[in-house]
């Protein structure tokens, strides 16, 4: 008996649907170690969004938008990190009353904002709205959703006093997919991370490029 023989068919099916997801090309996605204590079976993906290169859409907010505006497009911002995130799919064949199901998706997204947006009292509500709208736009059925939005203020002192302060937004959220087909959920989360990064939505009718993992 090999290791795959011990994996429930439902979880194997869910893994197969993850591979079908067509995530936005700006999202660099890769598998990372999954937490071992949250569920008997789990898979985790890490993502980052870097500043777009020349000729692509200008970010709507965040450090790249400020840098591009200040430099009038003359600086090389390809290595500016706009947002990071984690997508974790959990599975317990016995089900969970807390989850209200056998699967649970747990996510984390963090992005830096410009001060004007970071000080907005409605920022947490806006962040949650981005999540809900992404799931609805991708027709990803779910239930029992919950989350926490946090603003993180960073200030530097002493020898680092000249470093400008920054405001980050963090969203920790989880929800239960209605079925083991989680393709739309990963695609919705991909859009969420790009929204946090300040990237404008794809025009209607444009198909996102499938990401190919870099060696």
Secondary structure, DSSP 8 states (H G I E B T S, - for coil): --GGGGS-HHHHHHHHHHHT----TTEEEEEE---SSS-SEEEEEEEEEE---TTS---SSSHHHHHHHHHTT-S--TT-EEEEEEEEEEEEEEEETTTTEEEEEEEEEEEEE-HHHHT-TTHHHHHHHHHHHHHHHTT--EEEEEEEEEEEEE---GGGTTS--EEEEEEEEEEEESSS--HHHHHHHHHHHHHHTT-----TT----------
